[in-house]
Every structure is written in C-alpha cells, then in structure tokens.
Amino acid sequence: MAGSEIIGALNAGSGFDTASIVDALVAAERAPKQSQIDRGIAQSESKISAYGVVTSALQSLQTAFSDLKDSSDYQWFSVSNQYTDEFTITATVDSEPGAHSVFVDSLASAQSTGSSYFSSADQELNGGSAVTITIESPTGSGSKTTIEISSATPQGIADAINAANLDVSANLFDLGTGANPFQIVLTGQTGADNNFAVTTDAADVTFLTDLVDAADAEIILDGITFQRSTNQITDILDGTTISLQSPSDTTGSFSVEQNVAPVEESIRNLVAVYNDVQTVFNTLKTPSDNSDEELAGALTADSTFRSIRDRVRGMVTNVSTTPSGDINYFSDLGVSISRTGMLEIDESALATALSTKLDDVVTALSADTEDQSEFGDSSRGLAGDASKTIVDLISSSGPIRTVTDNAEDKSAQFAIELEDLDSRMEAIRARYVAQFAAMESLVDQMNSTREYLKTQLENLPFTNKNN
C-alpha cells in the first residue's frame, strides 16, 4: 500500500482519496499519447486488411483474364453426327471446322487364340514338370519370348504370360460344359501386323485354335480409303478422333463446327468479375457513415491504391499490344466502361465479333500464344497483358507487398511505443504517489501540531474554567 493510502486508512492526513486523484492524473497524461498510438495501430491494421481484400479481388480478376489469354481458350468445337452406331467423333482444340462423309467397311480386330481344354484351373500339366511357352510376335518377325512356367497348371500358365508384360494377354475361361470346360485364350493387339504364334514343349498344352484373326480397320473418308490398325483413328483429321463402332450399311456424315459459346461465357464472366472488383474498390475508396462494411473508406487517400485502380481500369481500356483487323480494344468486342465505371456489353457488337471476326479476337486478346510466361516483355494481347499486370501487382516485390510490409513495420513500432508508454506512466504514477505521500505526511504533522497547541492553550490558567 502506498504511503498516502496508508495515512488515509488511519484517518489521518488530508482525508482526500489520493489513489483516485493519482489515477486521474496519470490517465490525463496518458490519454493523448495512448489515443495517438491506438489510432496508428488501427490505421495500420485497417490498411493491411484492406490490401488483403484488394489482393483477393485482383486474384479473382486474374483468373477471369486467364480464361482468355491462351489461343486454346478459343478452340471449342461442336460435333453433329447422326451415325453414332457406326462411329463417334471427338473434336479437340486442334480440330478444323468442316463436314465429312464416312463409310466403315470393317473394324480392326485382335488375334484371339484358344488353347486345348482342361478339367480345372489347377490341373497338373506336363506330368508336373515345368512348361516352356514361346510367343513370337508378330509371326515371322523372329522376335520371340520364352517363358518357363514352374507352376504347370492352366491358371499358372495364364498368370505367367500376363506377368511377362507382352503385347499378348491371357485369360482362363470356364466354359461350363463338358468334362474339360477350362480354356486359356490369348489375345494380342488390334491390327493385321500384330498377329502372333505360340508353341509349347508340353503335349497336353497346345494353342492351335485361332478364334479371331488380326485385321486392320478400313474406312472410306470423303471418298478416300484408309486402313488403320486401331478403331480409334486420330491421324486422318487433325485434332479429331474417329472411333469406329460397327461396319456401315450406308455412307454417313458428320460435321465439326466452331463453338463460340464457351468464349462468350468467359467474356461475360470477365465483365461480371471486373464489376465485382470495382464494387469492392469503391467501398475501400469511399467513407460512409451508413455502411456496414468495416473497411469502408480504408484506402481513401492511399496513393498506391489509386495507382492500382488506374492500372486495373487500363486493363480494359488500353489498346492491345497485338491488335488485329478491327479488334484493337475491348470496346471493339462490345465491352466498354459506362459512366459509372462499370463494364457493360453491347450484345450486337459482341455477337458480330465472335461470329465474323473470331481470328482477330483471338489475336488481340491472346497474341495467338499458348501457356504464356508471366516473365519477360513479350506482347501478350489484352488478356495476357492484364494477367501479367496483376501478377506484378501482387508479387512479393510488388507495390501491395511494399505497402503492407510498411504497415506491419509501423504496427510493430506502435507496439514498442505502447510498451514505452506503459513504462513512463508507471514512473509518473510512482512520482505522484511519492509526492502525495509527502504531502499527507506534512498535513498529518501539521494536524498533530494543531492538536498539541490546542491542548496547551486549553490548559492555560486563564482558560481553565474550573479556577
């Protein structure tokens, strides 16, 4: 207990509540500096949080631009085919639009050869001795693989052939009829050049029955006959796979057409995301007493934020670094900024650009490039340049990191100042306590002197009423 508080507890001294007085005096000295530090911490934390929101908004915008920065983002095709029972068509980004006729004359097949028959999967073969099987694939090539099978059973033979990782696979089937219902069936790869021959050194294991002959597929495409070893034909039409299903009864047809719907969807998504970003930016820029948003106006006077807003606006207003034909700006696509700062779409202009000027659109937005690097100074088109700009803004060496690092440094410095303030206030409190204790002690001495003098005066002869 401080000296002044002890004196007060003994009903001595001045009788003032010196503890409360000291608290009030310390609080009065602390308040201005505390307010300044608290305001600085709040501003730093608000700036850090606000730039976190800015970074998140820019990342969403980068994703939207990324959907338009590669030439493959525009290579979408739709297939029209009424002959799916005979063939199916798969178009990729490398396909070329066009219409074609197809007649499937025959399908590619793989050789299938059956063994002799066995009573069970674990029937002992070759008198219990090992069985040697030699597979020549393809027949007559001289390329032979010899497999020695110590577990001389039908299942053991099938397992050993599969374990050899050849172009020939083995299956053991239970046919379900007769005294010997089990048969090993070997199957090769499709195509006439993938036939094979099998020999064994066991009298009770033979492969003599060709169930299916190896053969090539044959189709007539646009009047030209093609033979292929597979039913998945990828090397006739660039980027287009023709999957043969069954021989044709009549000539069929199919068409591959450019599909701009995904591109249009990406453009509309970019417009929506850009407008969402502008809404976020407007909130951070504009203070509002009526807003429920905690960060409203947090970056009102921030020059870095103002620069970022200008650069984001330039992403949709600048000329393309790779202009093409009539497409130089986003506005040439029908995408332009309104008086409110939001993007809006001219539906007619967008439809015209995508239907009649798609090649120019691809060049202006993507520079006809693929898998663009975010480094270097090459021209990337409108979408590629925008994506690169955002990468620069949010990078570890970009302006956002610089601002937030500075804010974090200031916040740390304010924390140190707050500790210093606590130390100073403790020293001030101790000084006030000492001063008040001295005062109370002096007052107590004066009171004691007063009481002494009063007693002495009362005891003088001329003041004693009894004399």
Order of alpha helices (4+ residues) and beta strands (2+ residues): alpha-alpha-beta-beta-beta-beta-beta-beta-alpha-beta-beta-beta-beta-beta-beta-beta-beta-beta-alpha-alpha-beta-beta-alpha-alpha-alpha-alpha
